[in-house]
Amino acid sequence: MSRFALHSPEKVRLALANRVRELRLVRGWRQVTLAERSGVSLGSLRRFETTGRVSLESLLKIAMALDRLGDFEALFQQPRARSLAELEASEEKRERKRGRL
């Protein structure tokens, strides 16, 4: 289970903002430094670190500047099969789906 599983979206937002602030401070960067390196406005970065509110694009830019963009790769991936039977069942479902263009 994820560390965020039992929290509200607001608490997750604030936790992510705190993590960004901590990563920035560990690097010895001021807010203006991260803003410049990420291409995110200083105002947006300040608002994010204070409230946790930021656009997805800005969050990705901040993550890239902090060399943490790879952290997003696991987001929304399908869970791994726990057994061969579960894997076979998921393959059958995938083959039966018909999409529309």
N, C-alpha and C positions, 0 to 999 in steps of 0.2 A: 504494500500500500504506500502511496506517495505521502510525503510529509505534508502536502497541501490538501489531502483528501478531506479533512474534517474542518476546513476553514472556509470562510466566506470569500467571495471574489475581492472584497475590499481588503481583507487581511492578506491575501495572496499578493495583491498589488503593492501594498506597503512593504511586505517582506522582500519582494523583488527590488523595490526602490532602495531598501536598506542594503541589500546585497551589492547593488551597483555602487552605492556610496562607499561601502567597505572596500570593494575592488579598486575604486578610484583612489581612495586614501592609501591603500597598500602600495600603489604605484607612486604615491607622492604627487598626484595630479590635483590641481585645483579644478573647480567646476569649469572654468573658462578653457582649461587645457582639454578636458574631455569633450566639451562642446566643439572646439576647433577640430580635434582629431576625428570626431564622429560626423561632423557636418550638421549637427542638431543645434538649434539656437540655444543660447545661454538661458533664456527665459523658459524654454521648454524643458531643458535639463533641470533647472531649479524647481520647476513645478513638479516634475517627475520625482525628484528626490524628496520633495516635501509631501506630496499627495499620492504618489504612485500613478498618477494619470499621465499617459503619453500615448501617442499613436503607435500602431504596430510598426510602421516604417521607421519611426524614430527609435523605438526599442531595438529593432534589428541593427540599426546603425550604431547605436551605443554598444550593443553586444559585439559587433564587429571591431569597434575601436578597442574594446577590452579583450579581444581575442577569445570571445566566448560564443561566437555565432553557432558553433557546432552543438552547443547545448540544446538548440531548437530542433535538431534532427529527430529526436525521439518523440517529439510532441505529436499527438494524434495518430501514431502508428498503431496498426492492429496488434493486439496482444499475441504473443507467441503461443503456439499450440502446446498443451501440457502432455499430450499423448499422440501416438500415431493415429489413433481413431479420430481424435479431434482435428488433426491436420488433414486427414482424408475428407472429413465432413466439410471442412471449410473450402477445400479444393472443389468439391462437388457443387457447393453453393455458388462459387465463383464461376464455374463453367455454365451453370443454368441461367445466370443473369443475362438479360438482353437489354442493351442500352439503346437509347435514342440519341440521335444527333441533333 
